């Protein structure tokens, strides 16, 4: 053994040999102790180690696994393997072709691919709007390799959700869960086609990393209330299910962070359920409409317009023949409450409208020239763009 210092070779002293021998003996003893502690059967093949009677200490059942078992109704439902085997057949590939135009080449078609999940035995498939938006043709690839034509039932770009239908029977169906009861840290399993149909029904697992996240997509759409997970999600996973430990779909995978790894987002299934019902019933989302153009009152706006309040929604314009116009709202009114719920920002008003229904009679609290008024409004349906 030689040690080098600045290129000069020196012979070690006798003390060095003695020190090395002592250290080697100590390390060897430690390794033997570790081996006995971790693998006693290698050293005591005839029975238990001395000093430890059979039956003592923590006993693991044959079913024990690194992955905690998932339960449903108190009964064992399986592990990630069982989730993949149960939900995997209900996950489909969604291939599209959409037309584009180039000034030099003219019209041409762009292929696309994503994922979807069968949630109804009648052949209804839940996926993302951005997977099927503008598609001229939709081809659905089933778990057994069959490729069938898909029909677009309807889409909702504001939530990035869409429903496609296929005319097939005896289809595997994934059960829908309850995303309102999710807890940070619980198991999350993503199933989809991350890089196209060549890698169909890829299964990745992680946890629920956070709840109620807000992101802005590449097309400028803002998605709110999302589930964040570290289960690997890639572009082809879009539209595929995020599954909980009970084997229930609790989200629809929609996006991943481009600036970091291990950050993906899914639309909560409780957000999707009413959207799906409307798309199946009407082919579109029927949104309640008030019929104003307004903005959040700030201290600066209140001072500039000499408003008697510093919070609320200032009505900048009332659209003719709208519910607001018929109810008598005026330019310059400040909406401060919606069915007795305080309104401080335009987001508050938008959120209240989203929870209301077309044809519902609501009470608006309005401040007009210093006077507080209650104005009843019958909500209409938002005109189609």
C-alpha positions as CSV (number, residue, x, y, z in Angstrom):
1,X,0.0,0.0,0.0
2,X,1.4,3.4,-1.0
3,X,0.3,6.9,-0.5
4,X,1.3,9.7,-2.8
5,X,2.0,13.3,-1.8
6,X,2.8,15.7,-4.5
7,X,4.2,13.0,-6.7
8,X,6.7,11.7,-4.2
9,X,6.3,8.0,-3.1
10,X,6.9,7.2,0.6
11,X,7.0,3.8,2.4
12,X,4.5,3.7,5.3
13,X,5.8,3.1,8.8
14,X,5.2,0.1,11.0
15,X,2.5,2.1,13.0
16,X,0.5,2.5,9.8
17,X,0.4,-1.3,9.3
18,X,-0.8,-1.8,12.9
19,X,-3.5,0.9,12.5
20,X,-4.8,-0.6,9.3
21,X,-5.0,-4.1,10.8
22,X,-7.0,-2.8,13.8
23,X,-9.4,-0.9,11.6
24,X,-9.9,-3.9,9.3
25,X,-10.7,-6.1,12.3
26,X,-13.3,-3.6,13.6
27,X,-14.9,-3.3,10.1
28,X,-15.0,-7.0,9.7
29,X,-16.7,-7.5,13.0
30,X,-19.3,-4.9,12.2
31,X,-20.1,-6.6,8.9
32,X,-20.6,-9.9,10.6
33,X,-22.9,-8.4,13.2
34,X,-24.9,-6.7,10.4
35,X,-25.2,-10.0,8.6
36,X,-26.4,-11.8,11.7
37,X,-29.0,-9.1,12.4
38,X,-30.4,-8.8,8.9
39,X,-30.0,-12.3,7.6
40,X,-30.0,-14.8,10.5
41,X,-30.9,-17.7,8.3
42,X,-27.4,-17.5,6.7
43,X,-25.7,-18.0,10.1
44,X,-28.2,-20.1,12.0
45,X,-29.9,-22.3,9.4
46,X,-31.2,-24.8,12.0
47,X,-33.5,-22.3,13.8
48,X,-33.7,-18.9,15.4
49,X,-30.7,-17.0,16.6
50,X,-29.5,-17.7,20.2
51,X,-31.4,-15.7,22.7
52,X,-34.5,-15.2,20.6
53,X,-37.3,-17.7,21.1
54,X,-39.6,-18.6,18.3
55,X,-42.8,-16.5,18.2
56,X,-41.2,-13.5,19.8
57,X,-40.9,-10.1,18.1
58,X,-43.0,-8.5,15.3
59,X,-44.5,-11.1,12.9
60,X,-45.3,-10.1,9.4
61,X,-48.1,-11.8,7.5
62,X,-47.3,-13.5,4.2
63,X,-49.4,-10.8,2.5
64,X,-47.3,-7.9,3.9
65,X,-46.0,-5.6,1.2
66,X,-44.0,-2.4,0.9
67,X,-47.0,-0.8,-0.8
68,X,-49.8,-0.5,1.8
69,X,-52.9,-2.4,0.9
70,X,-55.9,-0.4,-0.2
71,X,-59.3,-1.0,1.3
72,X,-62.9,-0.7,0.3
73,X,-65.6,-0.9,2.8
74,X,-63.2,-2.4,5.3
75,X,-62.3,-5.3,3.1
76,X,-58.9,-5.8,1.3
77,X,-59.3,-4.5,-2.2
78,X,-55.8,-5.1,-3.4
79,X,-52.6,-3.2,-4.1
80,X,-51.4,-1.1,-7.0
81,X,-51.2,-4.4,-9.0
82,X,-54.9,-5.0,-8.5
83,X,-55.7,-1.4,-9.3
84,X,-53.9,-1.7,-12.6
85,X,-55.6,-5.0,-13.4
86,X,-59.0,-3.7,-12.4
87,X,-59.0,-0.1,-13.9
88,X,-56.5,-0.7,-16.7
89,X,-58.9,-2.3,-19.1
90,X,-61.3,0.7,-18.8
91,X,-58.5,3.1,-19.9
92,X,-58.5,3.7,-23.7
93,X,-56.3,5.4,-26.3
94,X,-57.9,8.4,-28.0
95,X,-56.4,9.2,-31.4
96,X,-57.5,12.2,-33.4
97,X,-56.9,13.9,-36.7
98,X,-57.5,17.7,-37.0
99,X,-57.2,19.9,-40.0
100,X,-54.7,22.7,-40.1
101,X,-53.7,25.1,-42.9
102,X,-50.3,26.4,-44.0
103,X,-49.9,29.3,-46.5
104,X,-47.2,27.3,-48.3
105,X,-48.5,23.7,-48.1
106,X,-52.2,24.4,-47.9
107,X,-54.6,22.3,-45.8
108,X,-53.1,19.3,-44.0
109,X,-54.0,17.0,-41.1
110,X,-52.4,16.9,-37.7
111,X,-52.5,13.6,-35.8
112,X,-52.9,13.6,-32.0
113,X,-53.1,11.0,-29.2
114,X,-54.3,11.0,-25.6
115,X,-56.1,8.9,-23.1
116,X,-59.6,8.4,-21.8
117,X,-61.5,6.3,-19.3
118,X,-64.8,4.5,-19.8
119,X,-67.1,5.5,-17.0
120,X,-70.4,4.2,-18.2
121,X,-71.4,0.8,-19.7
122,X,-73.2,2.6,-22.5
123,X,-69.8,3.5,-24.0
124,X,-69.3,7.0,-22.6
125,X,-65.6,8.0,-22.2
126,X,-64.3,10.9,-20.2
127,X,-61.2,12.7,-21.5
128,X,-59.7,16.2,-21.9
129,X,-61.1,18.9,-24.2
130,X,-57.6,19.6,-25.4
131,X,-57.3,16.0,-26.6
132,X,-60.3,16.1,-28.9
133,X,-60.8,19.8,-29.5
134,X,-61.2,20.5,-33.2
135,X,-60.9,16.9,-34.2
136,X,-62.4,15.7,-37.5
137,X,-62.1,12.1,-36.6
138,X,-61.7,10.3,-33.2
139,X,-60.5,6.7,-33.0
140,X,-60.7,4.9,-29.7
141,X,-58.3,2.0,-29.0
142,X,-59.7,-0.5,-26.5
143,X,-57.8,-2.7,-24.1
144,X,-58.1,-5.8,-26.4
145,X,-56.6,-3.9,-29.3
146,X,-59.8,-3.1,-31.1
147,X,-60.0,0.3,-32.7
148,X,-63.5,1.8,-33.0
149,X,-64.9,5.1,-34.2
150,X,-65.7,7.6,-31.4
151,X,-68.3,10.3,-31.5
152,X,-67.8,13.6,-29.7
153,X,-70.7,14.2,-27.3
154,X,-69.6,17.6,-26.1
155,X,-66.7,19.6,-24.6
156,X,-66.2,22.2,-22.0
157,X,-63.0,24.2,-22.7
158,X,-63.3,26.1,-19.4
159,X,-62.7,23.0,-17.4
160,X,-60.7,21.1,-20.1
161,X,-63.2,18.2,-20.1
162,X,-64.9,16.3,-22.9
163,X,-67.1,13.2,-23.4
164,X,-66.8,10.8,-26.3
165,X,-69.1,7.9,-27.0
166,X,-68.5,4.5,-28.7
167,X,-71.1,2.0,-29.8
168,X,-69.8,-1.1,-28.1
169,X,-71.2,-3.4,-25.5
170,X,-69.7,-5.5,-22.6
171,X,-67.2,-2.7,-21.8
172,X,-65.1,-2.6,-18.7
173,X,-66.1,0.4,-16.6
174,X,-64.0,2.4,-14.0
175,X,-66.0,3.5,-10.9
176,X,-66.0,7.2,-10.0
177,X,-65.0,8.2,-6.5
178,X,-65.3,11.2,-4.3
179,X,-62.6,13.8,-4.7
180,X,-64.0,16.0,-1.9
181,X,-62.6,13.7,0.7
182,X,-59.0,13.5,-0.6
183,X,-56.1,14.0,1.8
184,X,-52.6,15.1,1.0
185,X,-50.3,12.1,1.2
186,X,-52.7,9.3,0.1
187,X,-52.0,6.9,-2.7
188,X,-52.5,8.1,-6.3
189,X,-52.2,5.9,-9.4
190,X,-52.1,7.4,-12.9
191,X,-52.9,5.2,-15.9
192,X,-52.6,6.3,-19.5
193,X,-50.6,6.5,-22.7
194,X,-47.6,8.7,-21.9
195,X,-45.9,8.6,-25.2
196,X,-48.6,7.4,-27.5
197,X,-50.3,4.1,-28.2
198,X,-47.0,2.2,-28.2
199,X,-47.0,2.6,-24.4
200,X,-50.6,2.0,-23.7
201,X,-52.0,1.8,-20.1
202,X,-48.7,2.7,-18.5
203,X,-49.1,2.7,-14.7
204,X,-47.3,5.2,-12.4
205,X,-47.9,5.6,-8.7
206,X,-47.3,8.4,-6.2
207,X,-49.2,10.4,-3.7
208,X,-51.6,13.3,-3.6
209,X,-49.1,16.1,-3.2
210,X,-51.5,19.0,-2.8
211,X,-55.1,20.1,-3.4
212,X,-56.8,23.2,-4.8
213,X,-54.0,24.2,-7.2
214,X,-54.5,26.8,-9.9
215,X,-52.5,26.7,-13.2
216,X,-52.5,28.5,-16.5
217,X,-52.3,26.3,-19.5
218,X,-50.3,27.0,-22.7
219,X,-53.4,28.3,-24.5
220,X,-54.1,30.8,-21.6
221,X,-56.9,28.8,-20.0
222,X,-56.9,29.0,-16.2
223,X,-57.8,25.8,-14.3
224,X,-58.6,26.0,-10.7
225,X,-59.1,23.6,-7.8
226,X,-56.8,21.0,-9.3
227,X,-55.2,17.9,-7.6
228,X,-51.4,17.9,-7.6
229,X,-49.7,14.6,-7.7
230,X,-46.1,13.3,-8.1
231,X,-47.3,10.2,-10.0
232,X,-45.6,10.6,-13.4
233,X,-47.8,12.4,-15.9
234,X,-46.7,13.1,-19.5
235,X,-48.5,14.6,-22.5
236,X,-50.1,11.3,-23.7
237,X,-51.5,10.8,-20.2
238,X,-54.0,13.6,-20.8
239,X,-57.5,12.4,-20.3
240,X,-56.5,9.3,-18.4
241,X,-57.7,8.6,-14.8
242,X,-56.0,9.3,-11.5
243,X,-57.1,6.6,-9.2
244,X,-57.2,6.4,-5.4
245,X,-56.3,3.5,-3.1
246,X,-59.8,2.1,-3.3
247,X,-59.6,1.7,-7.1
248,X,-61.9,4.7,-7.8
249,X,-61.3,7.5,-10.3
250,X,-60.8,10.7,-8.4
251,X,-59.3,12.8,-11.1
252,X,-58.7,13.3,-14.9
253,X,-55.1,13.9,-15.6
254,X,-54.7,17.2,-17.5
255,X,-51.2,18.7,-17.3
256,X,-47.7,18.6,-15.9
257,X,-45.3,21.3,-14.8
258,X,-42.7,22.0,-17.4
259,X,-40.2,23.7,-15.1
260,X,-39.9,20.8,-12.6
261,X,-40.2,17.0,-12.4
262,X,-42.8,15.1,-10.3
263,X,-45.5,17.8,-10.5
264,X,-48.6,16.8,-12.4
265,X,-52.2,18.0,-12.2
266,X,-55.6,16.4,-12.4
267,X,-59.2,17.7,-12.6
268,X,-61.1,16.5,-9.5
269,X,-63.8,14.0,-10.5
270,X,-66.4,15.9,-8.4
271,X,-65.8,18.9,-10.7
272,X,-66.2,16.6,-13.7
273,X,-69.5,14.8,-12.7
274,X,-71.9,17.7,-13.3
275,X,-70.1,18.7,-16.4
276,X,-70.5,15.1,-17.7
277,X,-74.2,15.1,-16.9
278,X,-74.8,18.3,-18.9
279,X,-72.7,17.2,-21.8
280,X,-74.6,14.0,-22.1
281,X,-78.0,15.7,-21.7
282,X,-77.4,18.8,-23.9
283,X,-74.1,18.3,-25.7
284,X,-72.9,21.5,-24.2
285,X,-72.6,23.3,-20.9
286,X,-75.6,25.5,-20.1
287,X,-74.1,28.4,-18.0
288,X,-76.2,30.9,-16.0
289,X,-75.9,34.4,-17.3
290,X,-76.4,37.8,-15.7
291,X,-75.5,40.0,-18.6
292,X,-73.2,42.6,-17.3
293,X,-69.6,43.7,-17.9
294,X,-68.0,44.7,-14.6
295,X,-64.9,44.8,-12.5
296,X,-63.6,44.5,-9.0
297,X,-63.9,47.7,-6.9
298,X,-60.6,48.8,-5.6
299,X,-59.7,51.7,-3.3
300,X,-58.4,53.6,-6.4
301,X,-61.6,53.0,-8.4
302,X,-63.8,53.9,-5.5
303,X,-61.9,57.2,-5.1
304,X,-61.9,58.0,-8.8
305,X,-65.7,57.3,-9.2
306,X,-66.6,58.7,-5.8
307,X,-68.2,55.4,-4.8
308,X,-69.7,54.9,-1.3
309,X,-68.1,51.4,-1.0
310,X,-64.6,50.1,-1.4
311,X,-65.5,46.5,-2.2
312,X,-67.9,44.9,-4.7
313,X,-68.4,44.6,-8.4
314,X,-68.8,47.8,-10.4
315,X,-71.2,47.5,-13.3
316,X,-69.5,49.1,-16.3
317,X,-72.0,48.0,-18.9
318,X,-75.4,46.3,-18.9
319,X,-75.9,44.2,-22.0
320,X,-79.2,45.0,-23.8
321,X,-82.0,42.3,-23.5
322,X,-80.0,40.5,-20.8
323,X,-81.4,39.3,-17.4
324,X,-79.6,42.3,-15.8
325,X,-81.2,44.7,-18.2
326,X,-84.7,43.2,-17.7
327,X,-84.2,43.4,-13.9
328,X,-83.3,47.1,-14.0
329,X,-79.5,47.0,-13.2
330,X,-77.8,50.2,-14.3
331,X,-74.3,51.3,-15.3
332,X,-72.5,52.5,-12.1
333,X,-74.3,50.1,-9.8
334,X,-72.1,48.2,-7.3
335,X,-73.1,44.6,-6.6
336,X,-72.2,43.8,-3.0
337,X,-74.1,40.6,-2.4
338,X,-75.6,37.6,-4.3
339,X,-78.4,35.8,-2.4
340,X,-77.1,37.4,0.8
341,X,-73.5,36.1,0.0
342,X,-71.0,38.9,0.2
343,X,-69.5,39.8,-3.1
344,X,-66.1,41.6,-2.9
345,X,-64.5,40.8,-6.3
346,X,-65.5,39.8,-9.8
347,X,-64.3,36.3,-8.9
348,X,-66.8,36.1,-6.1
349,X,-69.6,37.0,-8.5
350,X,-68.4,34.5,-11.1
351,X,-68.2,31.8,-8.5
352,X,-71.7,32.5,-7.2
353,X,-73.1,32.4,-10.8
354,X,-71.4,29.0,-11.4
355,X,-73.3,27.5,-8.5
356,X,-76.6,28.9,-9.6
357,X,-78.9,27.5,-12.3
358,X,-80.5,28.9,-15.5
359,X,-84.0,30.2,-14.7
360,X,-83.2,30.6,-11.0
361,X,-84.5,33.8,-9.3
362,X,-81.6,35.4,-7.3
363,X,-81.4,38.5,-5.1
364,X,-78.7,41.0,-5.8
365,X,-77.8,43.6,-3.2
366,X,-76.8,46.8,-5.1
367,X,-75.4,50.1,-4.0
368,X,-76.7,52.9,-6.2
369,X,-75.8,56.5,-5.5
370,X,-75.4,55.8,-1.9
371,X,-78.6,53.8,-1.5
372,X,-78.7,50.1,-0.9
373,X,-81.2,48.2,-3.0
374,X,-82.3,44.6,-3.4
375,X,-83.0,43.7,-7.0
376,X,-84.4,40.3,-8.0
377,X,-83.0,38.8,-11.2
378,X,-84.0,35.7,-13.1
379,X,-80.8,34.2,-14.6
380,X,-80.7,33.4,-18.3
381,X,-78.6,31.1,-20.4
382,X,-75.2,32.4,-21.6
383,X,-75.3,32.9,-25.3
384,X,-73.2,30.5,-27.3
385,X,-70.1,32.2,-28.8
